[in-house]
Structure formats: structure tokens, C-alpha cells
């Protein structure tokens, strides 16, 4: 093989290799930044508790991370419904039902979500909540460690019949602003747990 032919093969091989490298880099950049608009699936995220969770006793539980992540789409579009109820104490005179209506509680959830629920949807996220009234004489509260709290709010998020997330938080006083802030915290904690990989 002549010297000039060997040199042209080397030059051809060099340009072929350089072309392959440039094409590879272009494909990687295209798939990472243009195709996905810079979005990357999270590999591992630790849920950092919010400050409102630390103010008073609260506990949360994720039952289905995949459905939790999907449920945010329904919430943002207003495809949700609220189902509220009372759990009154065993005392002879209860306060909670006279103090606050379920309609008022619904309005606090709607304000925290920042989207009015849409009517007549086949598929929706169900937000079931229960406002619990503590018995002042019961010093052994089942879940809470707050001896001077008036009650708690227990909220469950369900996709169909499947429970996907639950949050429990105490409130100290029969104060509507405090209860509204606990409901706001509930929605923030729910959102904070979305897109977290366990």
C-alpha cells in the first residue's frame, strides 16, 4: 500500500470518528434539553417536612406514590370533591358542630387548593376530611401528644376507592383562623409529597 493511500485512509478514519463523536454529542444534548425541555425524572428525593408540620403534632402517610403523583393533575384542574364530617367527643355538650360548619371547612380547603371543584366529573380525586373534637377530660389521646389541644383534622386523599395519602394535624384552639391555617398546611404537605420517589 502506498504512503499517500495510507495517509488518506488515516484522514478518512479521523473524519469518520470525529463525525460519530459530533453526532453522539448532538443526540445527547437534543434528548436531554430539547426533547424533554430540560425535565429529568427524579431518581431519589427525600421529603423535607414543612415548617407548618413542625409547629404542632402532625403525621402523614403515603400509601401509593404513583397515584399521588398522578392525582395532582386532577387537583390542579379542579377534578376533586370534598366529603367532610365531624367526630364529636363523648362529652355531654359538644362544641365543634356549633362552632364551625362543614360548608366553612369546605371553603378553607377550596381556598388552600386555589381551584373550585368542577361538577359532574366521572373521575375525580376525593378529599375526605374529619374534624375531631377532643374530650377535655380524656388525658390519654389516641394519636396526639398535645394535652391542651381542642381537636384535630384528619384528611384522606383517595383515587376512586384507593387511599393514596393521609394527613393528621392538631389544632390548639377553637379559632377559625387556626383551623384554616391547618387546612392550608394539609394541602401544602400533600403537594410537598408529590413527585417524591420512595
MOJO-V403460 format. One record per residue. RES is the residue in one letter. PHI is phi in whole degrees, -180 to 180 (NA if undefined). PSI is psi as a letter, one per 30 degrees, with the letter a starting at -180 (999 if undefined). Layout:
res | phi | psi
RES | PHI | PSI
RES | PHI | PSI
This chain:
res | phi | psi
X | NA | k
X | -73 | l
X | -63 | e
X | -67 | e
X | -70 | e
X | -62 | e
X | -65 | e
X | -69 | e
X | -65 | e
X | -63 | e
X | -64 | e
X | -61 | e
X | -63 | e
X | -63 | e
X | -68 | e
X | -65 | e
X | -62 | e
X | -62 | e
X | -64 | e
X | -61 | e
X | -64 | e
X | -65 | e
X | -63 | e
X | -62 | e
X | -63 | e
X | -61 | e
X | -63 | e
X | -63 | e
X | -65 | e
X | -63 | e
X | -68 | e
X | -80 | e
X | -106 | e
X | -92 | e
X | -63 | e
X | -101 | g
X | 52 | h
X | 80 | f
X | -79 | k
X | -125 | k
X | -64 | k
X | -69 | k
X | -93 | e
X | -155 | j
X | -127 | k
X | -97 | k
X | -77 | j
X | -91 | k
X | -58 | k
X | -79 | l
X | -63 | e
X | -67 | f
X | -73 | f
X | -88 | f
X | -66 | e
X | -153 | l
X | -61 | k
X | -152 | l
X | -149 | k
X | -129 | l
X | -147 | k
X | -95 | k
X | -99 | e
X | -149 | j
X | -65 | e
X | -63 | e
X | -68 | e
X | -61 | e
X | -61 | e
X | -69 | e
X | -65 | f
X | -63 | e
X | -61 | e
X | -64 | e
X | -62 | e
X | -65 | f
X | -90 | f
X | 85 | g
X | -88 | i
X | -146 | l
X | -137 | l
X | -106 | k
X | -132 | j
X | -108 | l
X | -155 | l
X | -106 | k
X | -125 | j
X | -82 | l
X | -74 | l
X | -85 | g
X | -65 | l
X | -66 | e
X | -115 | j
X | -103 | l
X | -107 | e
X | -56 | e
X | -68 | e
X | -76 | f
X | -78 | e
X | -144 | k
X | -91 | l
X | -66 | e
X | -64 | e
X | -64 | e
X | -63 | e
X | -56 | e
X | -64 | e
X | -67 | e
X | -65 | e
X | -62 | e
X | -64 | e
X | -68 | e
X | -76 | f
X | 66 | g
X | -154 | k
X | -73 | k
X | -66 | k
X | -89 | k
X | -86 | l
X | 54 | h
X | -107 | k
X | -74 | e
X | -114 | k
X | -156 | l
X | -89 | k
X | -97 | k
X | -111 | j
X | -98 | k
X | -131 | l
X | -135 | k
X | -98 | j
X | -100 | k
X | -104 | k
X | -81 | k
X | -80 | j
X | -60 | f
X | -85 | f
X | -89 | j
X | -85 | f
X | -105 | i
X | -71 | k
X | -63 | e
X | -109 | e
X | -83 | l
X | -113 | g
X | -97 | j
X | -72 | f
X | -108 | g
X | -86 | k
X | -85 | f
X | -178 | a
X | -152 | l
X | -123 | k
X | -112 | j
X | -121 | k
X | -118 | k
X | -107 | k
X | -126 | k
X | -106 | j
X | 66 | b
X | -99 | f
X | -87 | k
X | -76 | k
X | -113 | f
X | -156 | k
X | -137 | k
X | -139 | k
X | -123 | k
X | -146 | k
X | -79 | l
X | -132 | k
X | -81 | e
X | -121 | l
X | -79 | i
X | -135 | k
X | -64 | e
X | -65 | e
X | -66 | e
X | -63 | e
X | -61 | e
X | -69 | e
X | -71 | e
X | -69 | e
X | -60 | e
X | -62 | e
X | -56 | e
X | -67 | e
X | -64 | e
X | -66 | e
X | -57 | e
X | -64 | e
X | -66 | f
X | -89 | f
X | -75 | k
X | 65 | g
X | -99 | k
X | -95 | k
X | -99 | 999
